[in-house]
Amino acid sequence: MKRGLQVGLLVAAWAFALPTLAETLRGVVIVVIDGDTVLFKPDHDGAQSRAFLKIRLADIDAPEQGQAYGDIATRTLKALVLNQPVEINTVATDAYGRKIAHLQMGALRINTEMVRLGFAWAASRYQRNAEGLAAQDEARRALRGLWVDAVPTPPWVWRRAQKASD
């Protein structure tokens, strides 16, 4: 029994040590909620499924609705992906059940493109988003999008201020 318990613990430890495998799905963006959230309808075996997924774009943070540049960030993402075939590469699921994913249309990386156009910040929390950070520096230097403001308010600061005023 002791050996069985040891083997069970070893198997459990090994399973938890495995990295989370990313999931890749193809489908169509059916709704753009805001500058970094969409509803995605995956294709299944060539026929579209009736189910849809709420997708939060990974490694970026766009201005919120009601915040400066929030509306134009949403319109920009709509212009890029609404009713378009895309591929999502999920990296996680958040506490709200949303898939966190990189969105791609052909060779165009939508998450990075939103940053490059100046309508989202590159999330640098984990320092793993070198492409996004380079796109953000490019947008800032070119005074593109929200970077026309000398000191634009990041969405995480704006959200905290909204909670404090409630």
CYANA upper distance limits for C-alpha pairs under 8 A (distance plus 0.5 A):
  1 MET  CA      5 LEU  CA      6.74
  2 LYS  CA      6 GLN  CA      6.78
  3 ARG  CA      7 VAL  CA      6.68
  4 GLY  CA      8 GLY  CA      6.57
  5 LEU  CA      9 LEU  CA      6.61
  6 GLN  CA     10 LEU  CA      6.60
  7 VAL  CA     11 VAL  CA      6.63
  8 GLY  CA     12 ALA  CA      6.63
  9 LEU  CA     13 ALA  CA      6.54
 10 LEU  CA     14 TRP  CA      6.60
 11 VAL  CA     15 ALA  CA      6.66
 12 ALA  CA     16 PHE  CA      6.83
 13 ALA  CA     17 ALA  CA      6.72
 14 TRP  CA     18 LEU  CA      7.13
 20 THR  CA     91 VAL  CA      8.29
 20 THR  CA     92 ALA  CA      8.48
 21 LEU  CA     91 VAL  CA      8.19
 22 ALA  CA     89 ASN  CA      6.84
 22 ALA  CA     90 THR  CA      5.84
 22 ALA  CA     91 VAL  CA      5.73
 22 ALA  CA     92 ALA  CA      8.17
 23 GLU  CA     88 ILE  CA      8.39
 23 GLU  CA     89 ASN  CA      6.09
 23 GLU  CA     90 THR  CA      5.62
 23 GLU  CA     91 VAL  CA      7.75
 24 THR  CA     87 GLU  CA      7.36
 24 THR  CA     88 ILE  CA      6.05
 24 THR  CA     89 ASN  CA      4.93
 24 THR  CA     90 THR  CA      6.85
 25 LEU  CA     42 PRO  CA      6.90
 25 LEU  CA     43 ASP  CA      8.11
 25 LEU  CA     87 GLU  CA      6.11
 25 LEU  CA     88 ILE  CA      5.81
 25 LEU  CA     89 ASN  CA      7.15
 26 ARG  CA     42 PRO  CA      6.14
 26 ARG  CA     43 ASP  CA      6.36
 26 ARG  CA     85 PRO  CA      7.71
 26 ARG  CA     86 VAL  CA      6.31
 26 ARG  CA     87 GLU  CA      4.87
 26 ARG  CA     88 ILE  CA      6.88
 27 GLY  CA     40 PHE  CA      7.27
 27 GLY  CA     41 LYS  CA      5.98
 27 GLY  CA     42 PRO  CA      4.51
 27 GLY  CA     43 ASP  CA      5.27
 27 GLY  CA     48 GLN  CA      8.10
 27 GLY  CA     85 PRO  CA      5.97
 27 GLY  CA     86 VAL  CA      6.15
 27 GLY  CA     87 GLU  CA      6.94
 28 VAL  CA     40 PHE  CA      6.23
 28 VAL  CA     41 LYS  CA      5.80
 28 VAL  CA     42 PRO  CA      6.94
 28 VAL  CA     43 ASP  CA      8.26
 28 VAL  CA     82 LEU  CA      8.26
 28 VAL  CA     83 ASN  CA      6.32
 28 VAL  CA     84 GLN  CA      5.89
 28 VAL  CA     85 PRO  CA      4.97
 28 VAL  CA     86 VAL  CA      6.27
 29 VAL  CA     38 VAL  CA      7.16
 29 VAL  CA     39 LEU  CA      6.36
 29 VAL  CA     40 PHE  CA      4.97
 29 VAL  CA     41 LYS  CA      6.77
 29 VAL  CA     81 VAL  CA      6.79
 29 VAL  CA     82 LEU  CA      5.81
 29 VAL  CA     83 ASN  CA      5.77
 29 VAL  CA     84 GLN  CA      6.49
 29 VAL  CA     85 PRO  CA      7.43
 29 VAL  CA     86 VAL  CA      7.63
 30 ILE  CA     38 VAL  CA      8.09
 30 ILE  CA     39 LEU  CA      6.20
 30 ILE  CA     40 PHE  CA      6.28
 30 ILE  CA     41 LYS  CA      7.05
 30 ILE  CA     82 LEU  CA      6.58
 30 ILE  CA     83 ASN  CA      5.98
 31 VAL  CA     38 VAL  CA      6.14
 31 VAL  CA     39 LEU  CA      5.51
 31 VAL  CA     40 PHE  CA      7.78
 31 VAL  CA     82 LEU  CA      6.94
 31 VAL  CA     83 ASN  CA      8.33
 32 VAL  CA     37 THR  CA      6.85
 32 VAL  CA     38 VAL  CA      4.92
 32 VAL  CA     39 LEU  CA      6.90
 32 VAL  CA     74 THR  CA      7.48
 32 VAL  CA     77 LEU  CA      7.57
 32 VAL  CA     78 LYS  CA      6.32
 32 VAL  CA     82 LEU  CA      7.12
 33 ILE  CA     37 THR  CA      5.93
 33 ILE  CA     38 VAL  CA      5.84
 33 ILE  CA     39 LEU  CA      7.86
 33 ILE  CA     74 THR  CA      7.68
 34 ASP  CA     38 VAL  CA      7.62
 34 ASP  CA     62 ALA  CA      8.44
 34 ASP  CA     64 GLU  CA      7.66
 34 ASP  CA     65 GLN  CA      7.45
 34 ASP  CA     70 GLY  CA      7.95
 34 ASP  CA     71 ASP  CA      8.25
 34 ASP  CA     73 ALA  CA      7.65
 34 ASP  CA     74 THR  CA      5.10
 34 ASP  CA     77 LEU  CA      8.28
 35 GLY  CA     62 ALA  CA      5.74
 35 GLY  CA     63 PRO  CA      7.35
 35 GLY  CA     64 GLU  CA      7.98
 35 GLY  CA     70 GLY  CA      7.39
 35 GLY  CA     71 ASP  CA      8.43
 35 GLY  CA     73 ALA  CA      5.22
 35 GLY  CA     74 THR  CA      4.66
 35 GLY  CA     75 ARG  CA      8.13
 35 GLY  CA     76 THR  CA      7.99
 35 GLY  CA     77 LEU  CA      6.34
 35 GLY  CA    119 PHE  CA      8.01
 35 GLY  CA    120 ALA  CA      7.96
 36 ASP  CA     56 ARG  CA      6.34
 36 ASP  CA     57 LEU  CA      5.69
 36 ASP  CA     60 ILE  CA      7.71
 36 ASP  CA     61 ASP  CA      7.02
 36 ASP  CA     62 ALA  CA      6.18
 36 ASP  CA     74 THR  CA      8.22
 36 ASP  CA     77 LEU  CA      8.22
 36 ASP  CA    111 ASN  CA      8.47
 36 ASP  CA    120 ALA  CA      8.46
 37 THR  CA     54 LYS  CA      7.66
 37 THR  CA     55 ILE  CA      6.09
 37 THR  CA     56 ARG  CA      5.02
 37 THR  CA     57 LEU  CA      6.58
 38 VAL  CA     54 LYS  CA      6.43
 38 VAL  CA     55 ILE  CA      5.77
 38 VAL  CA     56 ARG  CA      7.18
 39 LEU  CA     52 PHE  CA      6.91
 39 LEU  CA     53 LEU  CA      6.09
 39 LEU  CA     54 LYS  CA      5.12
 39 LEU  CA     55 ILE  CA      6.51
 40 PHE  CA     52 PHE  CA      5.85
 40 PHE  CA     53 LEU  CA      5.61
 40 PHE  CA     54 LYS  CA      6.81
 40 PHE  CA     55 ILE  CA      7.25
 41 LYS  CA     48 GLN  CA      7.78
 41 LYS  CA     49 SER  CA      7.27
 41 LYS  CA     50 ARG  CA      7.87
 41 LYS  CA     51 ALA  CA      6.86
 41 LYS  CA     52 PHE  CA      4.85
 41 LYS  CA     53 LEU  CA      6.89
 42 PRO  CA     48 GLN  CA      6.93
 42 PRO  CA     49 SER  CA      6.68
 42 PRO  CA     51 ALA  CA      8.02
 42 PRO  CA     52 PHE  CA      7.11
 42 PRO  CA     53 LEU  CA      8.31
 43 ASP  CA     47 ALA  CA      6.35
 43 ASP  CA     48 GLN  CA      4.86
 43 ASP  CA     49 SER  CA      6.31
 44 HIS  CA     48 GLN  CA      6.18
 44 HIS  CA     49 SER  CA      6.44
 53 LEU  CA     98 ARG  CA      7.81
 53 LEU  CA     99 LYS  CA      7.79
 54 LYS  CA     97 GLY  CA      8.48
 54 LYS  CA     98 ARG  CA      5.71
 54 LYS  CA     99 LYS  CA      6.87
 55 ILE  CA     98 ARG  CA      6.04
 55 ILE  CA     99 LYS  CA      5.38
 55 ILE  CA    100 ILE  CA      6.37
 55 ILE  CA    101 ALA  CA      7.03
 56 ARG  CA     98 ARG  CA      6.79
 56 ARG  CA     99 LYS  CA      6.59
 56 ARG  CA    100 ILE  CA      5.35
 56 ARG  CA    101 ALA  CA      6.81
 57 LEU  CA    100 ILE  CA      6.30
 57 LEU  CA    101 ALA  CA      5.73
 57 LEU  CA    102 HIS  CA      6.33
 57 LEU  CA    103 LEU  CA      7.39
 57 LEU  CA    111 ASN  CA      6.71
 58 ALA  CA     91 VAL  CA      8.16
 58 ALA  CA    100 ILE  CA      5.78
 58 ALA  CA    101 ALA  CA      5.45
 58 ALA  CA    102 HIS  CA      6.04
 58 ALA  CA    111 ASN  CA      7.53
 59 ASP  CA    111 ASN  CA      7.94
 59 ASP  CA    122 ALA  CA      6.50
 59 ASP  CA    123 ALA  CA      5.19
 59 ASP  CA    124 SER  CA      7.86
 59 ASP  CA    129 ASN  CA      7.21
 59 ASP  CA    132 GLY  CA      8.13
 60 ILE  CA    111 ASN  CA      7.08
 60 ILE  CA    112 THR  CA      8.39
 60 ILE  CA    115 VAL  CA      7.85
 60 ILE  CA    120 ALA  CA      6.62
 60 ILE  CA    121 TRP  CA      5.97
 60 ILE  CA    122 ALA  CA      5.10
 60 ILE  CA    123 ALA  CA      5.38
 60 ILE  CA    132 GLY  CA      8.34
 61 ASP  CA    120 ALA  CA      5.88
 61 ASP  CA    121 TRP  CA      5.69
 61 ASP  CA    122 ALA  CA      7.11
 61 ASP  CA    123 ALA  CA      7.02
 61 ASP  CA    155 PRO  CA      7.29
 62 ALA  CA     70 GLY  CA      7.65
 62 ALA  CA     73 ALA  CA      7.30
 62 ALA  CA    119 PHE  CA      6.65
 62 ALA  CA    120 ALA  CA      4.54
 62 ALA  CA    121 TRP  CA      6.68
 62 ALA  CA    155 PRO  CA      7.08
 63 PRO  CA     67 GLN  CA      6.57
 63 PRO  CA     68 ALA  CA      7.47
 63 PRO  CA     69 TYR  CA      6.51
 63 PRO  CA     70 GLY  CA      5.02
 63 PRO  CA     73 ALA  CA      7.40
 63 PRO  CA    119 PHE  CA      7.78
 63 PRO  CA    120 ALA  CA      7.10
 63 PRO  CA    154 PRO  CA      7.50
 63 PRO  CA    155 PRO  CA      5.56
 64 GLU  CA     68 ALA  CA      8.42
 64 GLU  CA     69 TYR  CA      8.39
 64 GLU  CA     70 GLY  CA      5.33
 64 GLU  CA     71 ASP  CA      8.45
 64 GLU  CA    155 PRO  CA      6.75
 65 GLN  CA     70 GLY  CA      5.21
 65 GLN  CA     71 ASP  CA      6.56
 66 GLY  CA     70 GLY  CA      6.79
 66 GLY  CA     71 ASP  CA      8.02
 67 GLN  CA     71 ASP  CA      8.44
 67 GLN  CA    155 PRO  CA      8.36
 67 GLN  CA    158 TRP  CA      7.93
 69 TYR  CA     73 ALA  CA      6.45
 69 TYR  CA    119 PHE  CA      7.62
 69 TYR  CA    145 GLY  CA      8.33
 69 TYR  CA    146 LEU  CA      6.81
 70 GLY  CA     74 THR  CA      6.81
 71 ASP  CA     75 ARG  CA      6.71
 72 ILE  CA     76 THR  CA      6.42
 72 ILE  CA    119 PHE  CA      8.12
 73 ALA  CA     77 LEU  CA      6.77
 73 ALA  CA    114 MET  CA      8.35
 73 ALA  CA    119 PHE  CA      5.60
 73 ALA  CA    120 ALA  CA      7.88
 74 THR  CA     78 LYS  CA      6.68
 75 ARG  CA     79 ALA  CA      6.64
 76 THR  CA     80 LEU  CA      6.83
 76 THR  CA    114 MET  CA      8.30
 76 THR  CA    119 PHE  CA      8.39
 77 LEU  CA     81 VAL  CA      6.66
 77 LEU  CA     82 LEU  CA      8.07
 77 LEU  CA    114 MET  CA      7.70
 78 LYS  CA     82 LEU  CA      5.36
 80 LEU  CA    110 ILE  CA      8.24
 81 VAL  CA     85 PRO  CA      8.22
 81 VAL  CA     86 VAL  CA      8.05
 81 VAL  CA    105 MET  CA      8.36
 85 PRO  CA    105 MET  CA      7.45
 86 VAL  CA    103 LEU  CA      7.29
 86 VAL  CA    104 GLN  CA      6.15
 86 VAL  CA    105 MET  CA      5.33
 86 VAL  CA    106 GLY  CA      7.96
 87 GLU  CA    103 LEU  CA      6.40
 87 GLU  CA    104 GLN  CA      5.69
 87 GLU  CA    105 MET  CA      6.91
 88 ILE  CA    101 ALA  CA      6.46
 88 ILE  CA    102 HIS  CA      6.10
 88 ILE  CA    103 LEU  CA      5.16
 88 ILE  CA    104 GLN  CA      6.79
 89 ASN  CA    101 ALA  CA      5.69
 89 ASN  CA    102 HIS  CA      5.63
 89 ASN  CA    103 LEU  CA      7.10
 90 THR  CA     99 LYS  CA      6.74
 90 THR  CA    100 ILE  CA      6.09
 90 THR  CA    101 ALA  CA      4.48
 90 THR  CA    102 HIS  CA      6.90
 91 VAL  CA     99 LYS  CA      8.10
 91 VAL  CA    100 ILE  CA      6.23
 91 VAL  CA    101 ALA  CA      6.01
 91 VAL  CA    102 HIS  CA      8.22
 92 ALA  CA     99 LYS  CA      6.47
 92 ALA  CA    100 ILE  CA      5.60
 92 ALA  CA    101 ALA  CA      7.66
 93 THR  CA     97 GLY  CA      6.32
 93 THR  CA     98 ARG  CA      6.00
 93 THR  CA     99 LYS  CA      4.96
 93 THR  CA    100 ILE  CA      6.09
 94 ASP  CA     98 ARG  CA      5.98
 94 ASP  CA     99 LYS  CA      7.02
 94 ASP  CA    100 ILE  CA      7.27
102 HIS  CA    109 ARG  CA      7.95
102 HIS  CA    110 ILE  CA      7.95
102 HIS  CA    111 ASN  CA      6.80
103 LEU  CA    109 ARG  CA      6.73
103 LEU  CA    110 ILE  CA      5.93
103 LEU  CA    111 ASN  CA      6.79
104 GLN  CA    108 LEU  CA      6.16
104 GLN  CA    109 ARG  CA      5.16
104 GLN  CA    110 ILE  CA      6.01
104 GLN  CA    111 ASN  CA      8.44
105 MET  CA    109 ARG  CA      7.15
105 MET  CA    110 ILE  CA      7.60
108 LEU  CA    113 GLU  CA      7.90
109 ARG  CA    113 GLU  CA      6.57
110 ILE  CA    114 MET  CA      6.67
111 ASN  CA    115 VAL  CA      7.28
111 ASN  CA    132 GLY  CA      8.41
112 THR  CA    116 ARG  CA      6.59
112 THR  CA    122 ALA  CA      8.33
112 THR  CA    131 GLU  CA      7.56
112 THR  CA    132 GLY  CA      5.75
112 THR  CA    135 ALA  CA      7.16
113 GLU  CA    117 LEU  CA      6.50
113 GLU  CA    135 ALA  CA      8.22
114 MET  CA    118 GLY  CA      6.92
114 MET  CA    119 PHE  CA      5.93
114 MET  CA    120 ALA  CA      6.19
115 VAL  CA    119 PHE  CA      6.17
115 VAL  CA    120 ALA  CA      5.18
115 VAL  CA    121 TRP  CA      6.30
115 VAL  CA    122 ALA  CA      6.78
115 VAL  CA    132 GLY  CA      7.09
115 VAL  CA    135 ALA  CA      6.44
115 VAL  CA    136 GLN  CA      6.03
115 VAL  CA    139 ALA  CA      7.74
116 ARG  CA    132 GLY  CA      8.23
116 ARG  CA    135 ALA  CA      5.05
116 ARG  CA    136 GLN  CA      6.26
116 ARG  CA    138 GLU  CA      7.15
116 ARG  CA    139 ALA  CA      5.83
117 LEU  CA    139 ALA  CA      6.76
117 LEU  CA    144 ARG  CA      6.70
117 LEU  CA    145 GLY  CA      6.70
118 GLY  CA    136 GLN  CA      7.55
118 GLY  CA    139 ALA  CA      5.80
118 GLY  CA    140 ARG  CA      7.83
118 GLY  CA    143 LEU  CA      8.46
118 GLY  CA    144 ARG  CA      5.56
118 GLY  CA    145 GLY  CA      4.65
118 GLY  CA    146 LEU  CA      6.09
118 GLY  CA    147 TRP  CA      6.84
119 PHE  CA    145 GLY  CA      6.14
119 PHE  CA    146 LEU  CA      6.55
121 TRP  CA    136 GLN  CA      7.18
121 TRP  CA    154 PRO  CA      7.94
122 ALA  CA    129 ASN  CA      7.75
122 ALA  CA    132 GLY  CA      5.66
122 ALA  CA    133 LEU  CA      6.05
122 ALA  CA    136 GLN  CA      6.83
123 ALA  CA    129 ASN  CA      7.55
123 ALA  CA    132 GLY  CA      8.18
123 ALA  CA    133 LEU  CA      8.33
124 SER  CA    128 ARG  CA      7.44
124 SER  CA    129 ASN  CA      6.70
124 SER  CA    133 LEU  CA      7.66
129 ASN  CA    133 LEU  CA      6.67
130 ALA  CA    134 ALA  CA      6.63
131 GLU  CA    135 ALA  CA      6.74
132 GLY  CA    136 GLN  CA      6.63
133 LEU  CA    137 ASP  CA      6.74
134 ALA  CA    138 GLU  CA      6.74
135 ALA  CA    139 ALA  CA      6.71
136 GLN  CA    140 ARG  CA      6.55
137 ASP  CA    141 ARG  CA      6.59
138 GLU  CA    142 ALA  CA      6.66
139 ALA  CA    143 LEU  CA      6.43
139 ALA  CA    144 ARG  CA      5.52
139 ALA  CA    145 GLY  CA      7.99
139 ALA  CA    147 TRP  CA      7.38
140 ARG  CA    144 ARG  CA      6.85
140 ARG  CA    147 TRP  CA      5.78
140 ARG  CA    148 VAL  CA      8.47
143 LEU  CA    147 TRP  CA      5.31
143 LEU  CA    148 VAL  CA      5.25
143 LEU  CA    149 ASP  CA      8.46
144 ARG  CA    148 VAL  CA      6.53
146 LEU  CA    152 PRO  CA      6.86
147 TRP  CA    151 VAL  CA      8.09
147 TRP  CA    152 PRO  CA      7.06
153 THR  CA    157 VAL  CA      7.12
153 THR  CA    158 TRP  CA      6.98
154 PRO  CA    158 TRP  CA      6.85
155 PRO  CA    159 ARG  CA      6.49
156 TRP  CA    160 ARG  CA      6.83
157 VAL  CA    161 ALA  CA      6.80
158 TRP  CA    162 GLN  CA      6.74
159 ARG  CA    163 LYS  CA      6.79
160 ARG  CA    164 ALA  CA      6.68
161 ALA  CA    165 SER  CA      6.74
162 GLN  CA    166 ASP  CA      6.90
